[in-house]
């Protein structure tokens, strides 16, 4: 082969390889720029680069939305459903992690120029005065050409001939998807926000455990922050305001909350200047620093706050009088009040936790019997003595519904609250505990196994078990004993099962996840429907069989309306106003027959 033919062959080979690479990348499309023709998996694409993939997603789905919220990743915490309800709109969350105000300005321009936009919510946070026009990676942090302009050939070309490892990783990830989000798909494309089901299912009541899980709050890094880009940020906000006004778009600006130690890293005079200049451009709701900023459990890190905080903020904006909102959380700032407002920001201090938290001991009993065989049994005399001791020492038994109302609405609790629970629904609870509770004006919750209600035998077998009370007896206890779920039939006993026993709500190692979730959903729906049909009582609480659960099972139950979950771990509980997560995985004290009344009182006062 002569040199000319060799050169032509070489060039053709390179062209063929580049063509194959381009076709492969276009078909797999890990950044979603080519319509993702095979996978249609935008939760993955957006995770790789929300600046690019969200624009591509809106190009394909713009008819579904007429309103947008936009900003950096903190904007994800403002619930789209609340915005939809208030504005009677269809919002999509266009937030981009690490977004500076140029990213936001360009994206707003793209939206207004190309689609009908009725409402625009702009989320600003204090760091927007630090960064501007940053692009650390031309694949994962750049803007879409439709929003930023520039060479379309250069833009699409870089995604066609990029490293094929990006596409290979997407293919592998596709076959490793699970019910809960994983690092490669952290977005919910029905809203555009982060998929926070896993984080929303984590227990947060114990401060020590929380600081261990989120160590930034235990040892916040030092260092000052300078607002280098204040001028550019203000100019972009002004441009966004003008675009909204020209297009007759309803425009709302929210200054997002940050953790207090982050706020103190800024110079006071720069903060003042930023707020004053911002107020000259737009009126805005300010949630930047308040008592909320001093409670780490409201945050994931310095600038990312829980959706529950976003809910409180929108409740303030929309004047929801029922919702719990701290008094100093949220001020509507104008050019007239900005100086007075910002001068007060530097004096905000922590609120006494006693004003927004409650320490709740939960007692766990099972069977009341004269034949005490384990720590799960107590005699009638012991139970009477325990209830009398609680009464005489000023404790008030509260319901789980009261806990929910404390968290959701800030409804006050008595000074010494205690929750009394019974697992399994034994007949002895009706026979002995119920009249004793009545005598001392106590209330309690019984977690029943749906398949065992009213039975004396195990399932369909002839194996006798400790008798359980029936629904008619439960009706008799109404007002004293709430009936909630201990699962319908996921608390099985292996020796009496002919097949494999499901002894708790966890998925088996060899079980298909989708099938398991269907089983768990069906089980919960069965007990939920049975209790409501028999008693008219809504099931909102689940005591995990054997106290065993995982994030997946908790998230599935939450998706079905479960607000309170309880385990069997020993310890007290801290519930927090405005944080429904503090009602998850509640700890309980197993109360044995040998526990004296003095020991009981000392236990729950610790």
C-alpha positions as CSV (number, residue, x, y, z in Angstrom):
1,X,0.0,0.0,0.0
2,X,1.5,3.3,-1.0
3,X,1.6,6.3,1.3
4,X,-1.4,8.1,-0.2
5,X,-3.6,5.1,0.2
6,X,-2.3,4.5,3.7
7,X,-3.1,8.1,4.6
8,X,-6.6,7.9,3.1
9,X,-7.2,4.6,5.0
10,X,-5.9,6.1,8.2
11,X,-8.1,9.2,7.9
12,X,-11.1,7.1,7.0
13,X,-10.5,4.9,10.0
14,X,-10.2,7.9,12.3
15,X,-13.4,9.3,10.8
16,X,-15.2,6.0,11.3
17,X,-14.0,5.7,14.9
18,X,-15.1,9.3,15.6
19,X,-18.4,8.6,13.9
20,X,-19.0,5.5,16.0
21,X,-18.0,7.4,19.1
22,X,-20.4,10.2,18.2
23,X,-23.2,7.8,17.5
24,X,-22.6,6.0,20.7
25,X,-22.6,9.1,22.8
26,X,-25.6,10.6,21.1
27,X,-27.7,7.4,21.6
28,X,-26.7,6.9,25.2
29,X,-26.7,10.7,25.9
30,X,-25.5,10.8,29.5
31,X,-26.1,14.6,29.6
32,X,-29.4,14.6,27.9
33,X,-28.5,17.0,25.1
34,X,-29.7,14.8,22.2
35,X,-33.1,13.9,23.6
36,X,-31.9,10.7,25.3
37,X,-33.6,8.5,22.6
38,X,-32.9,5.1,24.3
39,X,-33.1,5.6,28.0
40,X,-35.3,8.7,28.5
41,X,-33.7,8.9,31.9
42,X,-33.5,12.6,32.7
43,X,-33.0,12.1,36.5
44,X,-29.6,10.7,35.5
45,X,-28.9,13.3,32.9
46,X,-29.8,16.2,35.2
47,X,-27.6,14.8,38.0
48,X,-24.6,15.0,35.6
49,X,-25.3,18.6,34.7
50,X,-28.6,20.3,35.6
51,X,-27.6,23.5,33.7
52,X,-27.6,21.5,30.4
53,X,-30.1,18.7,31.0
54,X,-32.9,20.8,32.5
55,X,-32.9,23.1,29.5
56,X,-33.0,20.1,27.2
57,X,-35.8,18.6,29.4
58,X,-37.9,21.8,29.3
59,X,-37.4,22.0,25.5
60,X,-39.2,18.6,25.3
61,X,-41.7,19.1,28.1
62,X,-42.4,22.8,28.3
63,X,-46.2,22.3,27.7
64,X,-46.4,20.7,31.2
65,X,-45.2,23.9,33.0
66,X,-46.1,27.5,33.1
67,X,-44.0,28.7,36.1
68,X,-40.5,28.2,37.5
69,X,-38.5,28.5,40.6
70,X,-34.8,29.1,40.0
71,X,-31.5,29.6,41.9
72,X,-28.7,27.5,43.4
73,X,-29.4,24.1,45.0
74,X,-31.0,25.6,48.1
75,X,-33.9,26.5,45.9
76,X,-34.7,22.7,45.8
77,X,-36.0,22.9,49.3
78,X,-39.0,25.1,48.4
79,X,-41.8,22.7,47.7
80,X,-43.3,22.9,44.2
81,X,-46.7,21.6,45.4
82,X,-47.0,24.6,47.7
83,X,-46.2,27.0,44.9
84,X,-48.6,25.3,42.6
85,X,-51.4,25.5,45.2
86,X,-50.8,29.2,46.0
87,X,-50.3,30.4,42.4
88,X,-52.7,27.9,40.8
89,X,-49.9,27.1,38.5
90,X,-47.6,24.2,37.3
91,X,-44.1,24.9,38.6
92,X,-40.9,23.3,37.6
93,X,-37.7,23.7,39.7
94,X,-34.9,24.9,37.5
95,X,-32.3,25.2,40.2
96,X,-28.7,24.3,39.4
97,X,-26.2,23.3,41.9
98,X,-23.5,25.9,42.3
99,X,-25.5,28.3,40.1
100,X,-24.2,31.9,40.1
101,X,-26.4,34.8,39.0
102,X,-25.2,34.7,35.5
103,X,-26.4,31.1,35.1
104,X,-29.7,32.2,36.6
105,X,-30.0,35.3,34.4
106,X,-29.3,33.3,31.2
107,X,-31.7,30.6,32.1
108,X,-34.5,33.1,32.9
109,X,-33.9,34.8,29.5
110,X,-34.2,31.4,27.8
111,X,-37.4,30.6,29.6
112,X,-39.1,33.9,28.9
113,X,-37.9,34.2,25.3
114,X,-39.1,30.7,24.4
115,X,-42.1,29.8,26.5
116,X,-45.1,31.1,28.4
117,X,-44.0,32.0,31.9
118,X,-46.7,33.1,34.3
119,X,-44.8,33.1,37.6
120,X,-41.1,33.2,38.5
121,X,-39.7,32.6,41.9
122,X,-36.0,33.6,42.3
123,X,-34.1,32.1,45.2
124,X,-31.1,34.1,46.3
125,X,-28.5,33.3,48.9
126,X,-25.7,35.2,50.4
127,X,-23.0,33.4,48.4
128,X,-24.4,34.8,45.2
129,X,-22.3,37.9,45.9
130,X,-19.1,35.8,45.9
131,X,-19.2,33.8,42.6
132,X,-20.1,34.9,39.1
133,X,-19.5,33.5,35.6
134,X,-17.7,30.3,36.9
135,X,-17.4,27.2,34.8
136,X,-15.2,24.6,36.3
137,X,-15.9,21.8,33.7
138,X,-17.0,22.1,30.1
139,X,-19.2,19.0,30.4
140,X,-20.7,19.0,33.9
141,X,-20.8,22.7,34.9
142,X,-21.3,24.6,31.6
143,X,-24.5,26.2,30.4
144,X,-26.7,24.9,27.5
145,X,-26.1,26.7,24.3
146,X,-29.8,27.4,24.1
147,X,-29.5,29.6,27.2
148,X,-25.9,30.9,27.1
149,X,-25.6,31.3,23.3
150,X,-22.3,30.7,21.5
151,X,-21.2,28.1,19.0
152,X,-23.7,25.3,18.6
153,X,-21.1,23.2,16.7
154,X,-18.7,23.5,19.6
155,X,-21.4,22.8,22.2
156,X,-22.8,19.7,20.6
157,X,-19.5,18.5,19.3
158,X,-18.0,18.3,22.8
159,X,-20.8,15.9,23.9
160,X,-20.5,13.8,20.7
161,X,-16.8,13.1,21.0
162,X,-16.4,13.1,24.8
163,X,-14.8,10.3,26.6
164,X,-17.1,7.2,26.1
165,X,-16.7,6.3,29.8
166,X,-19.5,8.8,30.5
167,X,-21.9,6.8,28.3
168,X,-20.6,3.4,29.6
169,X,-21.2,4.6,33.2
170,X,-24.8,5.6,32.3
171,X,-25.4,2.1,30.9
172,X,-24.0,0.4,34.0
173,X,-26.0,2.7,36.3
174,X,-29.2,2.0,34.4
175,X,-29.1,-1.6,35.5
176,X,-28.3,-0.7,39.1
177,X,-31.3,1.5,39.7
178,X,-33.1,1.2,43.0
179,X,-36.3,2.5,44.5
180,X,-34.3,5.2,46.4
181,X,-32.1,7.7,44.7
182,X,-28.5,6.9,44.3
183,X,-25.5,9.2,43.6
184,X,-26.1,8.9,39.9
185,X,-29.8,10.0,39.9
186,X,-30.6,12.4,42.6
187,X,-33.4,14.4,40.9
188,X,-37.2,14.0,40.8
189,X,-38.1,15.0,37.3
190,X,-41.8,15.5,38.2
191,X,-40.7,18.6,40.1
192,X,-37.1,19.3,39.0
193,X,-36.1,19.2,42.7
194,X,-33.7,16.9,44.5
195,X,-35.2,13.4,45.2
196,X,-34.9,13.6,49.0
197,X,-36.8,10.5,49.9
198,X,-33.7,8.9,51.5
199,X,-32.7,12.0,53.4
200,X,-36.3,12.6,54.5
201,X,-36.4,9.1,56.0
202,X,-33.4,9.4,58.2
203,X,-34.0,9.8,62.0
204,X,-32.8,13.2,63.3
205,X,-34.1,13.4,66.8
206,X,-30.8,12.6,68.6
207,X,-28.4,15.6,68.4
208,X,-25.3,13.5,69.1
209,X,-26.1,11.1,66.2
210,X,-26.9,14.0,64.0
211,X,-23.6,15.8,64.6
212,X,-21.8,12.5,63.9
213,X,-23.7,12.1,60.6
214,X,-23.2,15.8,59.7
215,X,-19.8,16.7,61.2
216,X,-19.6,20.2,59.6
217,X,-21.9,21.5,62.4
218,X,-19.6,20.1,65.2
219,X,-16.5,21.8,63.9
220,X,-17.4,24.5,61.4
221,X,-14.4,25.5,59.2
222,X,-12.9,29.0,59.8
223,X,-12.2,31.7,57.2
224,X,-13.7,35.0,55.9
225,X,-15.7,35.4,52.8
226,X,-15.5,38.4,50.5
227,X,-18.3,39.6,48.2
228,X,-16.1,40.0,45.2
229,X,-19.0,39.7,42.7
230,X,-21.6,41.9,44.4
231,X,-21.9,44.3,41.5
232,X,-22.4,41.6,38.9
233,X,-24.9,39.8,41.1
234,X,-27.0,42.9,41.6
235,X,-26.9,43.7,37.9
236,X,-28.1,40.2,37.0
237,X,-30.9,40.4,39.5
238,X,-31.9,43.8,38.1
239,X,-31.9,42.3,34.6
240,X,-34.1,39.4,35.7
241,X,-36.5,41.8,37.3
242,X,-36.7,43.8,34.1
243,X,-37.3,40.7,32.0
244,X,-40.1,39.6,34.3
245,X,-41.7,43.0,34.2
246,X,-41.5,43.2,30.4
247,X,-43.1,39.8,30.0
248,X,-45.7,40.5,32.6
249,X,-44.4,37.7,34.8
250,X,-45.5,37.5,38.4
251,X,-42.1,37.8,40.2
252,X,-41.3,36.7,43.8
253,X,-37.8,36.9,45.3
254,X,-36.8,34.9,48.4
255,X,-33.5,35.2,50.2
256,X,-32.7,31.7,51.4
257,X,-31.6,30.7,55.0
258,X,-28.1,29.7,55.9
259,X,-26.5,28.2,58.9
260,X,-25.6,30.9,61.4
261,X,-21.8,30.2,61.4
262,X,-21.7,30.6,57.7
263,X,-23.4,34.0,58.0
264,X,-20.8,35.2,60.5
265,X,-18.0,34.5,58.0
266,X,-19.1,37.6,56.0
267,X,-18.1,41.2,56.8
268,X,-21.0,43.1,58.3
269,X,-20.5,46.2,56.1
270,X,-20.6,44.0,52.9
271,X,-23.7,42.2,54.1
272,X,-25.3,45.6,54.8
273,X,-24.3,46.9,51.4
274,X,-25.6,43.8,49.6
275,X,-29.0,44.0,51.3
276,X,-29.4,47.7,50.8
277,X,-28.5,47.5,47.1
278,X,-30.8,44.4,46.6
279,X,-33.7,46.2,48.2
280,X,-33.2,49.1,45.8
281,X,-33.7,46.6,43.0
282,X,-36.5,44.3,44.3
283,X,-38.6,43.8,47.3
284,X,-37.9,40.4,48.8
285,X,-38.6,37.9,51.6
286,X,-35.6,37.5,53.7
287,X,-35.0,34.2,55.6
288,X,-31.2,34.5,55.7
289,X,-30.6,34.5,59.4
290,X,-33.0,33.7,62.2
291,X,-33.4,31.4,65.1
292,X,-33.8,28.6,62.6
293,X,-30.2,29.2,61.5
294,X,-28.9,28.0,65.0
295,X,-30.5,24.6,64.9
296,X,-28.3,22.2,62.8
297,X,-31.1,19.7,62.3
298,X,-32.8,22.2,60.0
299,X,-29.8,21.9,57.7
300,X,-27.7,19.4,55.8
301,X,-24.8,21.9,55.6
302,X,-24.1,25.6,55.8
303,X,-26.3,26.6,52.8
304,X,-28.5,23.5,52.2
305,X,-31.6,23.4,54.3
306,X,-34.3,20.7,54.7
307,X,-37.5,20.8,52.7
308,X,-39.4,21.3,56.0
309,X,-37.6,24.7,56.3
310,X,-38.7,25.6,52.8
311,X,-42.2,24.7,53.8
312,X,-42.0,27.0,56.8
313,X,-40.7,29.8,54.6
314,X,-43.5,29.5,52.0
315,X,-46.0,29.2,54.8
316,X,-44.8,32.6,56.0
317,X,-44.9,34.1,52.5
318,X,-48.4,32.8,51.9
319,X,-49.6,33.6,55.4
320,X,-50.6,30.1,56.5
321,X,-51.6,30.9,60.1
322,X,-51.9,27.3,61.1
323,X,-48.3,26.2,60.2
324,X,-45.6,26.4,62.8
325,X,-43.3,29.3,61.9
326,X,-40.7,30.8,64.4
327,X,-41.6,34.4,65.2
328,X,-38.4,35.9,63.7
329,X,-38.4,33.7,60.6
330,X,-39.0,35.7,57.5
331,X,-39.3,39.5,56.9
332,X,-40.6,41.2,53.8
333,X,-37.8,43.7,52.9
334,X,-38.3,46.9,51.0
335,X,-36.1,50.0,50.4
336,X,-37.9,51.6,53.3
337,X,-37.2,49.0,56.0
338,X,-34.0,47.5,54.8
339,X,-31.6,49.4,57.0
340,X,-33.5,48.7,60.1
341,X,-33.9,45.1,59.1
342,X,-30.3,44.4,58.2
343,X,-29.0,46.1,61.4
344,X,-31.0,43.6,63.4
345,X,-29.6,40.6,61.5
346,X,-26.2,40.8,63.3
347,X,-28.0,40.6,66.7
348,X,-29.9,37.4,66.1
349,X,-29.2,34.8,68.6
350,X,-30.1,31.2,69.3
351,X,-33.5,30.4,70.7
352,X,-33.7,28.3,73.9
353,X,-34.3,24.7,72.5
354,X,-37.0,24.3,75.1
355,X,-39.2,26.7,73.1
356,X,-39.2,24.6,69.9
357,X,-38.4,21.1,71.1
358,X,-39.9,18.6,73.5
359,X,-38.3,15.6,75.2
360,X,-40.7,12.7,74.9
361,X,-40.2,9.4,76.8
362,X,-42.1,6.5,75.2
363,X,-43.0,3.4,77.3
364,X,-43.4,0.1,75.6
365,X,-45.5,-2.7,77.1
366,X,-46.8,-5.9,75.6
367,X,-48.8,-8.4,77.6
368,X,-50.3,-8.1,81.1
369,X,-50.3,-11.4,82.9
370,X,-49.7,-13.1,86.2
371,X,-47.4,-15.5,84.5
372,X,-44.4,-13.3,83.7
373,X,-42.1,-15.1,81.4
374,X,-40.0,-12.3,79.9
375,X,-39.4,-8.5,79.9
376,X,-42.3,-8.2,77.6
377,X,-44.7,-9.2,80.4
378,X,-45.9,-7.3,83.4
379,X,-48.5,-8.1,86.0
380,X,-51.6,-6.2,86.5
381,X,-50.3,-5.0,89.8
382,X,-47.1,-3.7,88.3
383,X,-48.9,-1.8,85.5
384,X,-51.2,-0.2,88.0
385,X,-48.3,0.9,90.1
386,X,-46.5,2.4,87.1
387,X,-49.6,4.3,86.0
388,X,-50.2,5.6,89.5
389,X,-46.6,6.7,89.8
390,X,-46.8,8.6,86.5
391,X,-50.0,10.3,87.7
392,X,-48.7,11.2,91.1
393,X,-45.5,12.6,89.7
394,X,-47.3,15.0,87.4
395,X,-46.9,13.1,84.1
396,X,-49.5,13.4,81.4
397,X,-50.0,10.7,78.9
398,X,-50.3,12.1,75.4
399,X,-51.3,10.7,72.0
400,X,-49.1,10.3,69.0
401,X,-51.6,12.7,67.3
402,X,-50.6,15.3,69.8
403,X,-47.0,14.8,68.9
404,X,-47.8,15.4,65.2
405,X,-49.7,18.6,66.0
406,X,-46.8,19.8,68.2
407,X,-44.4,19.4,65.3
408,X,-46.7,20.6,62.5
409,X,-48.4,23.5,64.2
410,X,-46.5,24.2,67.4
411,X,-49.5,23.1,69.5
412,X,-48.3,23.1,73.1
413,X,-47.8,19.9,75.0
414,X,-48.2,19.4,78.8
415,X,-45.2,20.1,80.9
416,X,-44.3,16.4,81.6
417,X,-45.5,14.4,78.6
418,X,-45.2,10.7,78.2
419,X,-46.4,8.3,75.5
420,X,-47.6,4.8,76.5
421,X,-47.6,2.1,73.9
422,X,-48.5,-1.6,73.6
423,X,-47.3,-3.9,70.9
424,X,-49.2,-6.9,69.3
425,X,-52.8,-6.1,70.5
426,X,-53.1,-8.6,73.3
427,X,-56.5,-9.1,74.9
428,X,-55.0,-8.4,78.2
429,X,-54.6,-4.8,77.1
430,X,-58.4,-4.5,76.9
431,X,-59.0,-6.6,80.0
432,X,-56.5,-5.0,82.4
433,X,-54.7,-2.0,80.9
434,X,-57.7,-0.2,79.6
435,X,-59.6,0.2,82.9
436,X,-56.4,1.2,84.7
437,X,-55.7,3.9,82.1
438,X,-59.3,5.1,82.5
439,X,-58.8,5.3,86.2
440,X,-55.8,7.6,86.0
441,X,-57.0,9.6,82.9
442,X,-54.3,8.2,80.7
443,X,-54.3,7.6,77.0
444,X,-52.2,5.0,75.1
445,X,-51.6,3.5,71.7
446,X,-51.9,-0.1,70.8
447,X,-50.0,-1.4,67.7
448,X,-51.9,-4.3,66.4
449,X,-51.0,-7.1,63.9
450,X,-53.8,-6.9,61.4
451,X,-53.9,-10.6,60.6
452,X,-54.1,-11.5,64.3
453,X,-56.8,-9.1,65.5
454,X,-59.4,-11.0,67.5
455,X,-57.7,-14.4,67.3
456,X,-56.5,-17.0,69.7
457,X,-54.6,-19.1,67.1
458,X,-51.7,-18.4,64.8
459,X,-53.0,-17.6,61.4
460,X,-55.0,-20.5,59.9
461,X,-53.2,-23.1,62.1
462,X,-54.4,-24.9,65.2
463,X,-51.4,-23.5,67.2
464,X,-52.8,-21.5,70.1
465,X,-51.3,-18.1,70.8
466,X,-51.9,-15.4,73.4
467,X,-55.4,-14.1,72.6
468,X,-55.7,-10.7,70.9
469,X,-58.5,-8.2,71.4
470,X,-61.0,-7.7,68.5
471,X,-62.2,-4.5,66.8
472,X,-65.4,-4.4,68.8
473,X,-63.3,-4.3,72.0
474,X,-61.1,-1.7,70.4
475,X,-64.2,0.5,69.8
476,X,-65.0,0.2,73.5
477,X,-61.5,1.7,74.2
478,X,-62.0,4.6,71.9
479,X,-60.8,7.9,73.4
480,X,-58.4,6.0,75.7
481,X,-56.6,3.7,73.3
482,X,-55.6,4.6,69.8
483,X,-55.2,1.7,67.4
484,X,-52.2,1.9,65.0
485,X,-50.2,-0.5,62.8
486,X,-47.7,-3.2,63.8
487,X,-48.0,-4.4,60.1
488,X,-50.8,-6.6,58.8
489,X,-48.8,-9.8,58.4
490,X,-45.1,-9.0,58.5
491,X,-44.6,-10.1,62.1
492,X,-44.6,-13.8,61.5
493,X,-43.3,-16.6,63.7
494,X,-41.1,-19.0,61.8
495,X,-41.9,-22.2,63.9
496,X,-45.6,-21.9,62.9
497,X,-45.0,-21.1,59.3
498,X,-45.0,-23.8,56.6
499,X,-43.0,-21.7,54.2
500,X,-40.5,-18.9,54.7
501,X,-41.5,-16.5,57.5
502,X,-41.5,-12.8,57.0
503,X,-40.5,-11.8,60.6
504,X,-40.0,-8.1,59.9
505,X,-40.6,-5.5,57.2
506,X,-37.2,-5.8,55.6
507,X,-36.6,-7.1,52.0
508,X,-35.0,-10.5,51.8
509,X,-31.6,-10.6,50.3
510,X,-32.7,-12.7,47.3
511,X,-36.0,-10.7,46.8
512,X,-36.8,-8.5,43.8
513,X,-37.1,-4.9,45.0
514,X,-40.2,-4.1,43.0
515,X,-41.9,-7.2,44.3
516,X,-40.9,-6.4,47.8
517,X,-42.2,-2.9,47.7
518,X,-45.5,-4.1,46.3
519,X,-45.7,-6.6,49.2
520,X,-45.0,-3.9,51.7
521,X,-47.4,-1.5,50.2
522,X,-50.1,-4.1,50.1
523,X,-49.5,-5.1,53.7
524,X,-49.8,-1.5,54.9
525,X,-52.8,-0.8,52.8
526,X,-54.5,-3.9,54.3
527,X,-54.1,-2.9,57.9
528,X,-54.8,0.7,57.1
529,X,-58.1,-0.2,55.4
530,X,-59.0,-2.7,58.1
531,X,-58.5,-0.3,61.0
532,X,-60.4,2.5,59.3
533,X,-63.3,0.3,58.2
534,X,-63.7,-1.1,61.8
535,X,-62.9,2.0,63.9
536,X,-62.9,5.0,61.6
537,X,-59.4,5.7,62.8
538,X,-56.7,6.9,60.3
539,X,-53.5,4.9,60.5
540,X,-50.5,7.3,60.6
541,X,-48.1,5.5,62.9
542,X,-46.2,2.2,62.6
543,X,-44.3,0.3,65.2
544,X,-41.7,-1.7,63.3
545,X,-42.0,-5.5,64.1
546,X,-39.0,-6.3,66.3
547,X,-37.9,-2.7,65.8
548,X,-36.2,-3.5,62.6
549,X,-36.4,-1.2,59.5
550,X,-34.2,0.4,56.9
551,X,-34.3,3.6,54.9
552,X,-36.2,2.0,52.0
553,X,-38.9,0.5,54.2
554,X,-39.3,3.8,56.0
555,X,-39.5,5.8,52.8
556,X,-42.2,3.5,51.3
557,X,-44.3,3.9,54.4
558,X,-43.8,7.6,54.4
559,X,-45.0,7.7,50.8
560,X,-48.2,6.1,52.0
561,X,-48.9,8.7,54.6
562,X,-47.2,7.3,57.7
563,X,-46.1,10.2,59.9
564,X,-44.8,8.4,63.0
565,X,-42.6,5.3,63.2
566,X,-41.3,3.6,66.3
567,X,-38.5,1.1,66.9
568,X,-37.4,-0.7,70.0
569,X,-34.1,1.1,70.6
570,X,-33.7,2.2,74.2
571,X,-33.7,6.0,74.8
572,X,-35.6,9.2,75.0
573,X,-36.7,11.3,72.0
574,X,-36.5,14.9,71.0
575,X,-39.2,16.1,68.7
576,X,-38.8,19.4,66.9
577,X,-41.3,22.0,65.8
578,X,-41.4,22.3,62.0
579,X,-39.4,19.0,61.5
580,X,-41.7,16.1,60.8
581,X,-38.6,13.9,60.5
582,X,-38.2,14.1,64.2
583,X,-41.2,11.8,64.5
584,X,-39.4,9.0,62.7
585,X,-37.7,6.0,64.3
586,X,-38.7,7.0,67.8
587,X,-37.0,5.2,70.6
588,X,-38.9,3.4,73.4
589,X,-38.2,2.1,76.9
590,X,-39.1,-1.5,77.3
591,X,-40.7,-1.7,80.7
592,X,-40.2,-5.0,82.5
593,X,-42.2,-6.3,85.5
594,X,-39.2,-5.9,87.8
595,X,-38.9,-2.2,87.2
596,X,-39.8,-0.3,90.4
597,X,-41.9,2.9,90.3
598,X,-38.9,4.9,91.5
599,X,-36.8,3.4,88.7
600,X,-39.5,4.2,86.1
601,X,-39.7,7.8,87.2
602,X,-36.0,8.2,87.2
603,X,-35.7,6.6,83.8
604,X,-38.1,9.0,82.0
605,X,-36.8,12.1,83.8
606,X,-33.2,11.5,82.6
